């Protein structure tokens, strides 16, 4: 049965789009049929991060209004044949996206995919609530930083009240994905550590994505990090997170200060 | 002793954790009960106003959320002459206090 996942955070710039692309790629690498859907109307970026910006012809709004068929708007990834992108509109008005229109697209996507990953816009406005409305599972992307944690807490409140699952009296499955984690600074007590964030938000941990230059390199290239640099720390962490989403029991790898003494001495100075 | 300062400086992460815990406890409470206080205010006022005239502006409702128990505090100021009038009307003589405090 298809699973609809919303990648959300409240705060902008914490890594929702990177996470959507990376989880989508990891799931597709495991042979799952995946559609990643950009809900950020007017500020779309998932196409750019996936390297498909020049292939977008039709978008989510065209399909939701019935102007074109879903198959005409879906863009197949050039590297992974079970990975598809449905872009957001860059030029249309946000209000062109209606509740019924989105419901129709979601119904159709559920018929042909194992996973539908919705990249939520930042904020708590309509775009964000539309992205979460049909979700079975929520991935709450959080940086170990006070404003991100506060906004995540707010989003958790919305997930428990504004989703279809919540309206039916069911509980939406929620996971915490900690991104841009720097083990050196956390170890030194200058960054909230994993336990702090789990304690404060009371969410089960889906994964810890270490702060890494590979993430920026991947978006520069337009290639999700599990494709561009599959052996890197963030790629492994995303791949583990994807396996946990699929129900596998994968032991949590806590990013450590890999270079030991070297980065203890020089990492502090650089940080 | 300023050379000792780097060692005595409090770690910022623990400050962040404490600030967040306090803030979010407050915000979660406010969010969950955003409708409760106005509703209680209306209904309690209506019930009291049946027996004693009350000034709408002299009512305070607070909810303090604790781990095991929450405290609902309702302060209603009743003017002395109104109180007397009500007492005479019912032909009873309890000397009620100026403000009633109810805990639930």
Boltz contact constraints between the chains, C-beta under 6 A:
constraints:
  - contact:
      token1: [A, 146]
      token2: [B, 16]
      max_distance: 6.0
  - contact:
      token1: [A, 146]
      token2: [B, 20]
      max_distance: 6.0
  - contact:
      token1: [A, 149]
      token2: [B, 20]
      max_distance: 6.0
  - contact:
      token1: [A, 153]
      token2: [B, 24]
      max_distance: 6.0
  - contact:
      token1: [A, 157]
      token2: [B, 31]
      max_distance: 6.0
  - contact:
      token1: [A, 189]
      token2: [B, 11]
      max_distance: 6.0
  - contact:
      token1: [A, 189]
      token2: [B, 13]
      max_distance: 6.0
  - contact:
      token1: [A, 190]
      token2: [B, 12]
      max_distance: 6.0
  - contact:
      token1: [A, 190]
      token2: [B, 13]
      max_distance: 6.0
  - contact:
      token1: [A, 191]
      token2: [B, 13]
      max_distance: 6.0
  - contact:
      token1: [A, 192]
      token2: [B, 13]
      max_distance: 6.0
  - contact:
      token1: [A, 192]
      token2: [B, 16]
      max_distance: 6.0
  - contact:
      token1: [A, 196]
      token2: [B, 17]
      max_distance: 6.0
  - contact:
      token1: [A, 200]
      token2: [B, 20]
      max_distance: 6.0
